[in-house]
Amino acid sequence: MNLYRKRSLRQKLILSSILCLVIPTIITLILSDYTSKKVLKEEAVRTASETLEVIEQYIENRINKMIYVSNFIQFDNEIRSIVMQRRNEHRLNLEPDEIELFESRKKITAKLDNISFPDEKTYITILLPDGTNYTNFPYYEFDPVGLFEEPWFVELPDFPASSTLWVGTHPAYIESERKQNEQFMTLVRTIKTFSSELYGYIIISISESQISRVFSNDRAEGEKLLLTGSGIILSHADKSQIGQPFAHSQALPEGESSSQFIHLNGEQYLVVANKTIYSDWYLLSMTPYDTALGQIHQILRTNVFLQIMFFSAFLIILVYLVRQFTKPIVRLGQIASEVESGNLDVRSRIRGPDEIGRLGRSFDQMLGRIQHMIEQITLEQTLKRKAELKMLQAQINPHFLFNILNSIRMKIWLKGDEENAALISSLAKLLRMTISQKDELVPLQEEVDTTVNYMKLMNFRHHGALKWEINLLEETLDEKVPRFFMQPLIENAIIHGFNQQKGTIRIFSRIAADELAIRIEDDGAGMNTERLNRLKENLKQPIHPERQEDESFSGIGVKNVYDRLRLIYGNRFNIEIESMPGQGTQITLYIPRAKEE
């Protein structure tokens, strides 16, 4: 073990790969016979079950069609009316009108023809106790009165109308089918009133060949048959076995479905049986094990031979590939050592579509981002120092300015000029907010009040051309926001959106999860798609010191507002800008909510 630890990564990979190939190969060869038999049996059971499910779906589809026909007849008002009328006439010993009888027979026959699936030879009979009948087949083929003589007809009068009697397989009563030695599978229902008074019978038959056509007697595919719970064969590809008891009773299922291997006459069979949803019928498949799986055994033996044959060749290729794959890893190790020594300019230059190539590319990108972050941090510190210097310069004797403005306001107000006094008050508040250094963050209400004071001054300048609407939700009024971030956006809308003409500014606020969403929109000239995309791209550009030159608050612009909020909140801050020519501009700022200490 110590010798293994002292080896290089490349040698460890080669040795481990050889062990991982040799040991599983030996174990596979030893256990292949045992495991292959288990897997092949499971595969044989699955294949047989899937085949049986397909056959069962086909049979259920045929039976469903027969039930559909019986339900249609049972609940068709016109058919029931004709049948009941004829039954009542018979009870009163009234002779039916021949023309009326002909018309009623014509109507019912037309309905039966429409629902009889003629391509599948469905024979439908409505038989009344007095012998009156309606069919979808000609009378020269068979007189339905003969059905009264069938042995299964005896139990019908007491059979509930809501139940279905499956007669099973019996000799065909249609002449053309009898000549072809066909058997019939028949469904019988009664037509009764709510008081269980019998009015007639519904007999629906199909040829047994419609069921057995999906069976096959091919030995490789196995033997398929349909039989009753008592073991009587209902349908089989071999017509001679229909109606006979199933010879291999030990293969019959004990429950609704089963799959088992049994021995018959010295040969192993796979027997899969499923109970159908109708009556007590079972679908059964018997497949000789050796016949079904002989080809799979041959494939397994071939695979084992190929494993042994190509093992040596694969081993040589593996050693070569491991050496090639580990070259980039060795190179990355060397680069990591240089970075550890403090050299951030070195790059691995490893590229490729695989994991090693992506690792080399990510490693180089990581080094580039580290350098960029160092430069960005240095730049941010420089900008912060410049901002602090600007604020200090702006604070020169602020009380003198405030006192002078307030004195002028009071003098004007005493003379009765309240409008101009209000303007001077707005100017004083705006200057106080502009040069104040007391708090970096202020309540949203205070920031909006400052913005309103600014708009009042601009309104004075433009002779009342500007209007504004403030819609702030109450729960947002105390949310902390950076001082003086709205004014540049308002000024931008007045200068570029309204072109210093008339217009309306609207300000909205709401709480969105852990963010404060503030929307500022105008109804000005708007921007086309090209100009809007150029503005968005400009926002993504890095922060440069030359953009932070000493300017008055009227020249900051959208970009500097964005950069300022990015410096404060980082990637948690986001902005959305929407605009269309002639429909104004909408700016939505998502500011992270300040957490209370």
Long-range contacts (C-beta under 8 A, 24 or more apart in sequence): 9-326, 9-329, 9-330, 10-322, 10-323, 10-326, 10-330, 13-322, 13-326, 14-318, 14-319, 14-322, 14-323, 17-318, 17-319, 17-322, 18-315, 18-318, 21-311, 21-314, 21-315, 21-318, 25-307, 25-308, 25-311, 28-307, 29-304, 29-307, 29-308, 32-300, 32-304, 36-297, 36-300, 40-293, 40-296, 40-297, 40-300, 41-261, 41-270, 41-289, 41-293, 43-296, 44-270, 44-287, 44-289, 44-292, 44-293, 45-259, 45-270, 45-272, 47-292, 48-222, 48-259, 48-270, 48-272, 48-285, 48-287, 48-292, 49-259, 49-272, 49-274, 51-221, 51-222, 51-224, 51-285, 52-224, 52-272, 52-274, 52-283, 52-285, 53-274, 54-214, 55-214, 55-215, 55-224, 55-283, 56-274, 56-276, 56-283, 58-214, 59-211, 59-214, 59-226, 59-276, 59-283, 60-276, 60-277, 60-278, 62-120, 62-206, 62-210, 62-211, 63-187, 63-278, 65-117, 65-120, 65-122, 66-122, 66-187, 66-204, 66-206, 67-164, 67-187, 68-115, 69-115, 69-116, 69-117, 69-122, 69-124, 69-204, 70-164, 70-187, 70-189, 70-202, 70-204, 72-111, 72-115, 73-112, 73-124, 73-126, 73-191, 73-202, 74-161, 74-189, 74-191, 74-202, 76-111, 78-107, 78-111, 79-108, 79-111, 79-126, 80-191, 80-199, 82-107, 82-108, 83-126, 83-128, 83-191, 83-199, 83-200, 84-193, 84-199, 86-128, 86-130, 86-132, 87-128, 87-129, 87-130, 87-199, 87-200, 90-128, 90-129, 90-130, 90-132, 105-134, 108-134, 109-134, 109-135, 109-136, 112-136, 120-206, 120-210, 121-177, 121-206, 121-207, 121-210, 122-204, 122-205, 122-206, 123-174, 123-184, 123-204, 123-205, 123-206, 124-202, 124-203, 124-204, 125-201, 125-202, 125-203, 125-204, 126-191, 126-200, 126-201, 126-202, 126-203, 127-200, 127-201, 127-203, 128-199, 128-200, 128-201, 129-198, 129-200, 137-174, 140-175, 141-174, 141-175, 141-176, 142-173, 142-174, 142-175, 144-203, 146-173, 147-173, 147-201, 147-203, 152-186, 152-188, 156-188, 156-190, 156-201, 157-190, 157-198, 159-188, 159-189, 159-190, 160-190, 160-192, 160-196, 161-189, 161-190, 161-191, 161-192, 161-196, 163-189, 164-188, 164-189, 165-189, 166-278, 166-279, 166-281, 168-228, 168-232, 168-234, 169-208, 169-233, 169-234, 169-235, 169-242, 169-243, 172-205, 172-207, 173-205, 174-205, 177-207, 181-239, 182-207, 182-208, 182-209, 183-207, 183-208, 183-239, 183-242, 183-243, 184-208, 185-211, 185-234, 185-235, 208-234, 208-235, 208-242, 211-235, 212-236, 212-237, 219-288, 219-291, 220-291, 220-292, 221-287, 222-270, 222-285, 222-286, 222-287, 222-288, 222-292, 223-285, 223-286, 223-287, 224-283, 224-284, 224-285, 225-283, 225-284, 226-276, 226-281, 226-282, 226-283, 226-284, 227-281, 227-282, 227-284, 228-279, 228-280, 228-281, 228-282, 229-280, 229-281, 229-282, 234-281, 246-284, 248-286, 251-284, 251-286, 252-282, 252-284, 253-282, 253-284, 261-289, 325-356, 328-352, 328-356, 328-357, 328-359, 328-360, 329-356, 331-360, 332-359, 332-360, 332-363, 335-363, 339-367, 344-370, 344-371, 376-542, 376-543, 379-543, 379-545, 380-543, 380-567, 382-545, 383-543, 383-545, 383-548, 383-567, 384-567, 386-545, 386-548, 387-548, 390-550, 391-435, 391-437, 392-437, 393-550, 394-434, 394-435, 395-435, 395-437, 398-431, 398-432, 398-435, 398-436, 401-431, 402-428, 402-431, 402-432, 405-431, 422-456, 423-456, 423-457, 423-460, 426-453, 426-454, 426-456, 426-457, 427-453, 427-457, 429-453, 430-454, 430-457, 433-483, 433-484, 434-484, 434-553, 436-483, 439-483, 440-482, 440-483, 440-568, 441-480, 441-481, 441-482, 441-483, 441-594, 442-480, 442-481, 442-482, 442-483, 443-477, 443-478, 443-479, 443-480, 443-481, 444-472, 444-476, 444-477, 444-478, 444-479, 444-480, 444-481, 444-509, 444-516, 444-518, 445-472, 445-477, 445-478, 447-481, 447-483, 447-484, 447-485, 447-486, 448-472, 448-486, 448-507, 450-483, 450-484, 450-486, 450-487, 451-486, 451-487, 451-490, 451-507, 454-487, 454-490, 454-491, 455-490, 455-505, 458-490, 458-491, 458-494, 462-494, 462-500, 465-498, 465-500, 465-501, 465-502, 465-503, 466-494, 466-498, 466-502, 466-503, 466-504, 466-505, 467-502, 467-503, 467-504, 467-505, 468-504, 468-505, 468-506, 468-507, 469-504, 469-505, 469-506, 469-507, 470-507, 471-506, 471-507, 471-508, 471-509, 472-507, 472-508, 472-509, 473-509, 473-510, 473-511, 475-511, 476-509, 476-510, 476-511, 476-516, 479-509, 479-511, 479-516, 479-591, 479-593, 479-594, 480-593, 480-594, 481-516, 481-518, 481-591, 482-564, 482-565, 482-568, 482-591, 484-553, 485-561, 485-564, 485-565, 485-589, 486-518, 486-520, 487-553, 488-553, 488-556, 488-557, 488-558, 488-560, 488-561, 489-520, 489-558, 489-561, 489-587, 490-520, 491-554, 492-557, 492-558, 493-520, 493-522, 493-524, 493-585, 496-524, 496-525, 497-522, 497-524, 497-525, 497-526, 497-584, 497-585, 498-522, 498-524, 498-525, 499-524, 499-525, 511-593, 512-590, 514-592, 514-593, 515-590, 515-591, 515-592, 515-593, 516-590, 516-591, 516-592, 516-593, 517-588, 517-589, 517-590, 517-591, 518-588, 518-589, 518-591, 519-586, 519-587, 519-588, 519-589, 520-586, 520-587, 520-588, 520-589, 521-584, 521-585, 521-586, 521-587, 522-584, 522-585, 523-583, 523-584, 524-584, 524-585, 525-581, 525-582, 525-584, 526-579, 526-580, 526-581, 526-582, 526-583, 526-584, 526-585, 527-579, 527-580, 527-581, 527-585, 528-581, 532-577, 532-579, 535-577, 536-577, 539-575, 543-567, 558-587, 565-589, 565-591
